[in-house]
Amino acid sequence: MPEVEVTRRSLGPLISGARISAVRLGKPLRWPLGCTAESLVGQVIGDASRRGKYLWLPLERGGLLLHLGMSGSLHFAPRAAPPGAHDHFDLVTDRGTLRLTDPRRFGAVVFSPGLAEGPAAKLLAGLGMEPFDPAFDGKYLHAALRSRRGPIKPALLMGDIVVGAGNIYACEALFAAGIDPRARASSLSRPRCARLADAIRETLARAVALGGTTLRDFRDAHGTAGAFQNEVRVYGRAGRPCLVCGTAVRRIVQGQRASFLCPRCQRR
Ligand SMILES: [Zn+2]
């Protein structure tokens, strides 16, 4: 999610108020656009907002819901180069071109009549709370985790309790909170849930401030790579000493995803 928030912040000011003059579609993305390209032409783009990993570009009639998928990035240029093999959506405006580059094509641009209706309502249903929502705290997390079976880390990745805590951020937040990713979600005490909620919010805020994480392709709307990957404390550091206690960081697999932990600093 930090990557999407970074995109929103870098992109929003560039396209707010721009008028669409043409739409170019490349190869099919994860979902179809759901309207004709012509119906978008002439409309003015409003202020971009974000919900989970989705970006919402409101138009005068409806709006576009964008998802970056696994490898997508949005780039804005006053004068766009001819589209390359991985450029699958161009929104040409009177200020420049917004382009979705997505080598793996898991991303999507979907038209919806509104954020709370049509395809947007369907895609956003079941999303958990925003981590920057003041209501996201230990009390909320404790209540939400009580009915969960299984360990805490996969519960965070589900995205139906809190959005945005993807694999790297979940690993880092659990380390910061001193919680073993294998700890049973339902048995975490209220104080530990409070520490975890704080750690999730702080980890994501730090990641946004650093421009997100660039492991492969991510760039913000200006083409700048993120730097959070340089600040990770456990993620991807298996076998290397914990930065707090010196114990070797361990890699385990939970639900087919790699988890990294310090066996000493993090408790069940
Ligand atoms: Zn440690």
Residues whose N, C-alpha, C, O or C-beta is under 5 A from the ligand:
A	BS01	ZN	C242 V244 C245 G246 T247 C262 R264 C265
